[in-house]
Amino acid sequence: MTGWLTVKEGNRPLIVSFPHTGTTLPDDIASNFVSPERARRDTDWWIDRLYAFAADMGATLVHTAISRSVIDVNRDPTGASLYPGQNTTTLCPQTTFDGAPLYRPDQEPSDTEIARRREAYHIPYHQALESQIARLRATHGKVVLYDAHSIRSQIPDLFEGLLPVFNVGSNYKTTCAPQLAEKVETICAASGQPTVLDGRFRGGWTVRHHGRPGNDVHAIQMELSCRGYLREPIGAVTDADWPVPFDPDYAAPMIAALREVLGACLAFTERP
């Protein structure tokens, strides 16, 4: 399959990664799922639209059109859990976040098929990120990789209660400079929305793999609760009520906060 990976190059030292906004189910896989709607249910809905302003700021955008249900490019390619002891989805998920089976009986991917998907989608995605990091470091020295995510606010199988709106992840301030993580946390908290640094979602494979602050590559993850920018039905969802449409007016306060966050990332990289 071609055309699934999009890279829009900017000239400032900021890369925004969109690993979970894709909804494409390749033809050779699509019929194995229970339904296309269920396969797309856990998409990070409309995140690429939420951050559309980033290109105008000079950021580089890296996006996969492939659904995370096919392969999750933010998981360890070896299949090792990023959150030992906690429920989480795998490299090629077999259930939704709510525990519903994604595949028809006996249609789950084999080890051979998982390896094929890893070669076809996971490796090229991270090669694209590495290439953009190298390109920008050659000009600027210091680079921020910002991994953009969202998730429904209440998913009992993954976390208790209502998730904070802003979930900033730096894997305990190891994937980026502590002052960058703290600055982003401060901006988010100033919006008046519940905010946490390195809580339930402290950063997936992307930031842990690429973040090398000692080498001037600073990676940070932002996991947004959907209610912060969508009229989200809290709790379990069905195909009839999810996803809800993107409303730019409703999302405007979130966009303003995120614009400030990305501005702080750029200021961090461009300081002498």
N, C-alpha and C positions, 0 to 999 in steps of 0.2 A: 504494500500500500504506500502510495506517495502523497505528498502534500499535507501530511499530518503534523509536521513540525514547522512552526513559524518563528522566525527571529527577525525582529525589527530593531535595527541597530541605531542607538543614540550615541552621542559623543561625550556625555558626562559620565562620571564614574559610579553609575548606579545601574544594576540589573534587577528587573522585576520578573520573577519566575511564576508561571501559572501552571502548576502540575495537575490540577484537579477540575479545571473548568470544561474539559473536553466531554463531548457527548457521542462521539463517533464509535460505533460498534462495527468492526470490519466484517465484511460479508461472510467470511469463512468461520466466524465465531458467533455472529448475532443469533442464529437459530438455536444455539445451545442454551441461551438464557431463558428463564421462565417467561420473561416479557421484556421488551426494550424499555418500558417505563420503569420496571423494577431495577434494571441494570443501570439506569441513569439517576436513580433516586438520591444517591449520596454525592452527586455532583456538587462542587462549590459554585452554586448558582449565581450567575451574573457578576462574578468577581472581576472578570476582565472588563466589563462595562463600568464597574465601580472605580477601577483604576485607569480608565481611559485617558485621564489627564496626564498620566505619567509620561507618555510619549512627548507631550508638549514641554515637559520639564527637561527633556534631553535624555531620559532613561532608555535603556535597552530592554525590550520585552521578549521573553522566551515563553512560548505557549505550545502545549500539545493538544491536539484535537481528539486524541484517543481517550475514551472513558476510563476512569480509574478502576472500573469493574473488570476491564480487560487486563490491565496491569497498572499497578500503583507505582509511579516513578519516584514517589517520596518514601519508599520503603527500602530497607537494606536488600540489595540484590541477592544476598545469600539466603534470604528468608529468615534471618535472625530477628527476634522481636526488638523493637526500639523501646518498648515499655514493658520489661519483664514483670510478670505478676499482675498485669492489668489486661483487660480485654482490649483487643485491637484487631484491625483487619490485616490481612497478609499481603504478600507481593501480588498474588493473583487471587483476590478475595473470592470466597465461596458463599458468603452471606452478606446481607446488608448490615448497616449499623444496628438495626433492630433485631438481627438474628434470623431474618427470613432467607431461605435458600435463593441464591442467584441463578443456579443452573437447573436444568431439567434432570431427572434421574439418570445417572450414569453418563452425564455429559460434562462433568467437572474436568478441568484441564489436567493432563498427566504431567509428570516431571519433564518429559520431553517437550511437551507443549509450553510449559512454563519457561523452559530454557529458550525456546524459539521466540516467545514474546519478549523475553529479556533482551535478546540480541536485536530484535526488530525495533523495540521502542525504548526500553529503559536505558540501554547503553548510549544510543544516539542522543537522547535528551541530555544526558549529563556530559557527553562530549561537546554538545553545543554550549552548555554553560561554561565548561572549562575554556573553550575557545574564546568566548566573550570576556571572561575574566582576564585571560592572557592579553587580549587586544586592548582592553581598557587599562590594565596595569602598565602596559608598555608606554602609555601616554601620561597617565595620571599617578602611577605608583600605588595609591591606595584606592580600593574598590569596596563597595557595599553590594552584597547579594541579598535581596529582599524577597522572601518566599511568601506569596500571597495565598491565603486560605480562608474558607468559612465553613461553618458547620451549624446544624440545627441546635437551638439553645437547650433542648432537653432530650437526652438520649440515655435512658437508664442503664443500657448494656455497656455504655462507655464511661459514664461519670454520674455522680449523684447530683440531684437538684438542678438548678439553673446555672449554666455556665456563664462566667463573666462575659461582657460584650467584647472587651479587648483582651486577648491572650497573647502576650508577647513571649517569644521563645528564643533563648540563647543557650540552651543546655547548661544552665547554671553559669552563665557569663563566660563560656569557653569558646563559643563560635564567633564571638565578636568582642570588641573592647567593652569592658564593663560600663564605661561612661556612655557609650552609644545605647546599650540596652536600657540603662537608667534614664537617658534622655527621652527615648521613645515611650517608656512607661510613664514618665511625667506628663508628656503631651497627651497621651490617651486618658490618664486620670483627670487632667484638667478639663476634658470634655464633659465631665459629670457622669460618665458611664462607668460601670464596674470594670475594673482593670486588674490584671495580675501579670506578674513577670515569672516565667518558669513555673507555672502551675501544672494543670493536667496536660497541657500541650507545650512542652518545652523545646520543641524543635525536632523535625523528622530527619530523614536521611540526607536531604538536600543541604541543610545548614550544617549538619554534623560532618558531612563528607567534604564540603567545599570550604567551610569556614576555617580559615587559618590566620587568626589575627596577628600572629608573630610574623607572617609573611604579607601583611597588609591586605588580606582578603577577609572582610568582616561580613558574616552571614547572620541574618536575623529572620525569624519567622513571625508572621502575624496571622493568628487564627481568630476570625471574627465570628461571634454568634450572629446568626442570621437576623435576629430581631433588631440588631443595630442599624440595618439598612433595608430590611424588607418587612412587610406586614405579615410576619410569620405566624402560622397557627402553632401555638406552643403544644408540644406533646407529639403523639403518634400522628403520622400523616398518611394520606392515601393518594392514589393517582389522580383523584378528583380535585384535591386541594393543594397539591404540591407538584411543581414549584409555583409560587405566586409570581405575578409579573413584576418586572423591574420598574420602579417609579422614581425617576430622577429627583422629583421634589421631595419625596419621603427620604431618599438617600442623601440629600444635600448636606445635612449636618455631619454625617459620616464622611462624605467626600471631603469636606472642609478639614476635618481632623486628620484624615489620611494624607491630604496635601501637605499639611504641616509636618507630619511624620516623615514623608519622603524628602521634604525640604531639609529637615534636620539630618537625614542620612547624607544628603549632598553636602551640607555645611560641614559635616564631620569629615568627609573625604577631601574636601577642597581647602580645609584649613592648612596653613603652612606647617 
